[in-house]
Amino acid sequence: QVQLVESGGGLVQPGGSLRLSCAASGSIFSINNMNWYRQAPGKQRELVATITNGGSTNYAASVKGRFTISRDNAKNTVALQMNSLKPEDSAVYYCNAYIYTDAWTYKNYWGQGTQVTVSS
């Protein structure tokens, strides 16, 4: 069984930084794109950042230049470095990945979410 487990959320002041991490474990053959989403109260879940297994990245306009996504393919981990945080970045952040459990079988997996609160 495959699991995604996030860590690193918390409370930070505006302008501060946080680093989120996510580790995939279980019967993993390979992982395609790894993503970070977020969902604020009363809002739809939105895609924050994506990284392919080749290392190409893409960001939402609202975080570009402030957030950096990275991954370690050998360890099946993905991280999100968040700098210059703003109150509007407050949300539950979710790790997401398309994971192959064999050469033909894949599924979209989600982590349990980690709360990020930006407030003075």
Backbone as CSV, one residue per row, in Angstrom:
resi,resn,N_x,N_y,N_z,CA_x,CA_y,CA_z,C_x,C_y,C_z
1,GLN,0.845,-1.189,0.000,0.000,0.000,0.000,0.882,1.241,0.000
2,VAL,0.523,2.194,-0.829,1.312,3.410,-0.965,0.749,4.502,-0.068
3,GLN,1.637,5.236,0.565,1.237,6.376,1.394,2.089,7.584,1.076
4,LEU,1.473,8.752,1.196,2.189,10.018,1.145,2.024,10.682,2.503
5,VAL,3.141,11.059,3.117,3.098,11.662,4.443,3.825,12.998,4.408
6,GLU,3.076,14.059,4.750,3.658,15.406,4.756,4.154,15.766,6.154
7,SER,5.058,16.727,6.189,5.524,17.297,7.445,6.014,18.713,7.183
8,GLY,6.116,19.501,8.256,6.744,20.802,8.136,5.829,22.002,8.221
9,GLY,4.536,21.803,8.351,3.648,22.942,8.475,3.787,23.608,9.833
10,GLY,3.068,24.718,9.992,3.100,25.418,11.270,2.686,26.857,11.148
11,LEU,2.985,27.617,12.197,2.647,29.034,12.260,3.903,29.859,11.997
12,VAL,3.778,30.826,11.118,4.919,31.675,10.784,4.430,33.101,10.583
13,GLN,5.291,34.066,10.875,4.921,35.464,10.679,5.025,35.848,9.206
14,PRO,4.275,36.852,8.790,4.403,37.333,7.400,5.854,37.676,7.084
15,GLY,6.276,37.276,5.898,7.655,37.474,5.492,8.577,36.332,5.857
16,GLY,8.081,35.408,6.648,8.882,34.279,7.081,8.925,33.153,6.067
17,SER,9.567,32.058,6.473,9.757,30.907,5.593,9.346,29.621,6.294
18,LEU,8.916,28.674,5.485,8.639,27.314,5.948,9.051,26.353,4.850
19,ARG,9.403,25.152,5.264,9.725,24.104,4.293,8.836,22.913,4.572
20,LEU,8.061,22.528,3.565,7.220,21.343,3.652,7.925,20.168,2.991
21,SER,7.744,19.001,3.569,8.311,17.791,2.992,7.223,16.734,2.851
22,CYS,7.416,15.853,1.887,6.457,14.768,1.663,7.245,13.533,1.237
23,ALA,6.968,12.422,1.895,7.650,11.172,1.583,6.636,10.137,1.124
24,ALA,6.934,9.511,0.011,6.110,8.416,-0.497,6.728,7.103,-0.057
25,SER,5.878,6.190,0.407,6.368,4.894,0.856,5.416,3.802,0.407
26,GLY,5.926,2.564,0.421,5.100,1.434,0.020,5.649,0.786,-1.239
27,SER,4.759,0.087,-1.928,5.157,-0.648,-3.116,5.157,0.283,-4.325
28,ILE,6.285,0.952,-4.546,6.400,1.968,-5.587,7.297,1.483,-6.707
29,PHE,6.745,1.503,-7.930,7.545,1.175,-9.107,8.195,2.440,-9.663
30,SER,7.394,3.474,-9.820,7.915,4.763,-10.254,6.896,5.853,-9.927
31,ILE,7.368,7.086,-9.952,6.496,8.235,-9.670,6.599,9.235,-10.803
32,ASN,5.480,9.647,-11.336,5.474,10.683,-12.366,5.496,12.054,-11.689
33,ASN,4.606,12.930,-12.091,4.601,14.260,-11.491,4.306,14.193,-10.000
34,MET,4.974,15.079,-9.249,4.671,15.283,-7.840,4.215,16.734,-7.693
35,ASN,3.177,16.924,-6.902,2.528,18.231,-6.831,2.272,18.640,-5.387
36,TRP,2.186,19.935,-5.198,1.655,20.504,-3.964,0.394,21.286,-4.295
37,TYR,-0.661,20.992,-3.560,-1.914,21.733,-3.628,-2.136,22.413,-2.283
38,ARG,-3.057,23.362,-2.275,-3.472,23.957,-1.010,-4.956,24.280,-1.069
39,GLN,-5.538,24.311,0.129,-6.957,24.653,0.236,-7.179,25.497,1.467
40,ALA,-7.652,26.708,1.240,-7.993,27.615,2.325,-9.473,27.451,2.656
41,PRO,-9.878,27.809,3.864,-11.284,27.658,4.250,-12.222,28.376,3.285
42,GLY,-13.235,27.679,2.818,-14.222,28.265,1.925,-13.775,28.415,0.487
43,LYS,-12.585,27.900,0.179,-12.065,28.030,-1.190,-11.804,26.654,-1.789
44,GLN,-11.710,26.626,-3.103,-11.405,25.382,-3.785,-9.924,25.036,-3.629
45,ARG,-9.641,23.755,-3.700,-8.247,23.314,-3.673,-7.571,23.801,-4.951
46,GLU,-6.363,24.365,-4.786,-5.653,24.885,-5.946,-4.263,24.279,-6.048
47,LEU,-3.804,24.136,-7.293,-2.473,23.626,-7.554,-1.455,24.733,-7.312
48,VAL,-0.474,24.430,-6.468,0.546,25.413,-6.118,1.812,25.232,-6.953
49,ALA,2.278,23.985,-7.043,3.530,23.728,-7.753,3.569,22.284,-8.217
50,THR,4.260,22.062,-9.332,4.409,20.740,-9.932,5.863,20.518,-10.300
51,ILE,6.323,19.275,-10.126,7.653,18.907,-10.601,7.559,17.540,-11.273
52,THR,8.114,17.449,-12.481,8.122,16.183,-13.201,9.254,15.292,-12.693
53,ASN,9.261,14.043,-13.131,10.347,13.168,-12.679,11.675,13.553,-13.321
54,GLY,11.622,14.401,-14.323,12.844,14.924,-14.914,13.315,16.225,-14.288
55,GLY,12.503,16.760,-13.371,12.906,17.970,-12.660,12.333,19.270,-13.189
56,SER,11.508,19.219,-14.228,10.867,20.442,-14.709,9.806,20.887,-13.717
57,THR,9.704,22.196,-13.522,8.797,22.736,-12.510,7.814,23.729,-13.114
58,ASN,6.697,23.895,-12.408,5.703,24.888,-12.792,5.035,25.373,-11.515
59,TYR,4.689,26.667,-11.505,4.147,27.279,-10.297,2.889,28.080,-10.595
60,ALA,2.024,28.167,-9.600,0.912,29.097,-9.687,1.468,30.516,-9.680
61,ALA,0.789,31.402,-10.368,1.264,32.778,-10.481,1.407,33.434,-9.103
62,SER,0.545,33.050,-8.182,0.531,33.682,-6.865,1.749,33.339,-6.009
63,VAL,2.477,32.277,-6.368,3.626,31.866,-5.550,4.941,31.923,-6.318
64,LYS,4.887,32.196,-7.601,6.086,32.190,-8.430,7.087,33.211,-7.901
65,GLY,8.331,32.785,-7.770,9.377,33.656,-7.250,9.525,33.590,-5.741
66,ARG,8.546,32.990,-5.067,8.605,32.873,-3.603,8.728,31.414,-3.151
67,PHE,8.111,30.503,-3.892,8.124,29.085,-3.533,9.024,28.323,-4.499
68,THR,9.655,27.266,-3.984,10.485,26.397,-4.811,10.149,24.945,-4.494
69,ILE,9.809,24.190,-5.544,9.536,22.764,-5.384,10.772,21.985,-5.817
70,SER,11.056,20.906,-5.085,12.192,20.057,-5.426,11.841,18.609,-5.086
71,ARG,12.580,17.675,-5.640,12.315,16.271,-5.349,13.615,15.486,-5.339
72,ASP,13.576,14.378,-4.627,14.689,13.429,-4.595,14.127,12.099,-5.083
73,ASN,14.426,11.752,-6.309,13.844,10.544,-6.898,14.331,9.281,-6.201
74,ALA,15.536,9.294,-5.695,16.068,8.113,-5.019,15.342,7.846,-3.705
75,LYS,14.877,8.913,-3.065,14.206,8.782,-1.774,12.694,8.899,-1.877
76,ASN,12.191,9.137,-3.083,10.741,9.315,-3.289,10.173,10.423,-2.402
77,THR,10.854,11.536,-2.398,10.405,12.674,-1.603,10.254,13.917,-2.465
78,VAL,9.404,14.812,-2.000,9.218,16.108,-2.633,9.141,17.146,-1.528
79,ALA,9.676,18.321,-1.795,9.684,19.381,-0.803,9.157,20.673,-1.420
80,LEU,8.672,21.547,-0.568,8.226,22.872,-1.005,8.832,23.896,-0.056
81,GLN,9.787,24.663,-0.562,10.386,25.753,0.200,9.558,27.000,-0.033
82,MET,9.027,27.560,1.039,8.138,28.713,0.930,8.782,29.904,1.625
83,ASN,9.085,30.925,0.855,9.710,32.139,1.378,8.764,33.331,1.217
84,SER,9.061,34.395,1.923,8.270,35.628,1.838,6.783,35.329,1.974
85,LEU,6.449,34.567,2.973,5.067,34.112,3.146,4.136,35.269,3.468
86,LYS,2.924,35.158,2.957,1.886,36.163,3.137,0.694,35.528,3.845
87,PRO,-0.127,36.326,4.500,-1.316,35.754,5.158,-2.202,34.961,4.197
88,GLU,-2.249,35.387,2.941,-3.080,34.672,1.969,-2.509,33.314,1.570
89,ASP,-1.305,32.999,2.017,-0.749,31.660,1.799,-1.258,30.658,2.836
90,SER,-1.960,31.137,3.843,-2.484,30.253,4.878,-3.482,29.272,4.279
91,ALA,-3.264,27.996,4.545,-4.115,26.945,3.971,-3.621,25.593,4.486
92,VAL,-4.394,24.569,4.186,-3.896,23.206,4.349,-3.205,22.833,3.042
93,TYR,-1.973,22.397,3.147,-1.180,22.032,1.982,-1.152,20.505,1.847
94,TYR,-1.392,20.055,0.624,-1.466,18.622,0.342,-0.403,18.222,-0.681
95,CYS,0.248,17.126,-0.403,1.156,16.488,-1.348,0.330,15.564,-2.243
96,ASN,0.689,15.499,-3.509,-0.059,14.685,-4.466,0.904,14.098,-5.489
97,ALA,0.642,12.862,-5.893,1.524,12.253,-6.882,0.812,11.132,-7.620
98,TYR,1.174,10.989,-8.895,0.752,9.837,-9.687,1.833,8.776,-9.549
99,ILE,1.455,7.670,-8.929,2.435,6.641,-8.578,2.098,5.321,-9.255
100,TYR,3.110,4.764,-9.923,2.975,3.437,-10.514,3.392,2.399,-9.471
101,THR,2.549,1.383,-9.298,2.894,0.271,-8.405,3.444,-0.914,-9.195
102,ASP,3.290,-0.884,-10.505,3.983,-1.786,-11.405,4.056,-1.073,-12.758
103,ALA,4.498,-1.752,-13.788,4.738,-1.075,-15.065,3.454,-0.577,-15.738
104,TRP,2.289,-1.083,-15.269,1.045,-0.740,-15.966,0.003,-0.094,-15.048
105,THR,0.206,-0.128,-13.753,-0.838,0.277,-12.817,-0.434,1.536,-12.078
106,TYR,-1.234,2.590,-12.218,-0.951,3.809,-11.479,-2.232,4.344,-10.860
107,LYS,-2.009,5.187,-9.865,-3.124,5.778,-9.126,-2.690,7.151,-8.629
108,ASN,-3.652,8.013,-8.460,-3.396,9.347,-7.929,-3.503,9.306,-6.401
109,TYR,-2.422,9.606,-5.724,-2.383,9.537,-4.264,-2.300,10.928,-3.658
110,TRP,-2.903,11.059,-2.451,-2.885,12.312,-1.706,-2.349,12.069,-0.303
111,GLY,-1.635,13.043,0.207,-1.261,13.029,1.598,-2.409,13.511,2.468
112,GLN,-2.189,13.512,3.773,-3.246,13.864,4.725,-3.377,15.374,4.910
113,GLY,-2.404,16.116,4.453,-2.448,17.570,4.566,-1.698,18.074,5.783
114,THR,-1.119,19.265,5.640,-0.435,19.914,6.754,-0.825,21.398,6.764
115,GLN,-1.135,21.910,7.934,-1.630,23.277,8.058,-0.477,24.271,8.038
116,VAL,-0.628,25.295,7.228,0.290,26.426,7.214,-0.515,27.673,7.560
117,THR,-0.094,28.369,8.602,-0.762,29.596,9.017,0.245,30.721,9.044
118,VAL,-0.053,31.781,8.301,0.818,32.950,8.239,0.095,34.096,8.930
119,SER,0.597,34.474,10.081,-0.083,35.488,10.880,0.889,36.132,11.850
120,SER,0.646,37.391,12.131,1.463,38.084,13.126,0.805,38.001,14.498
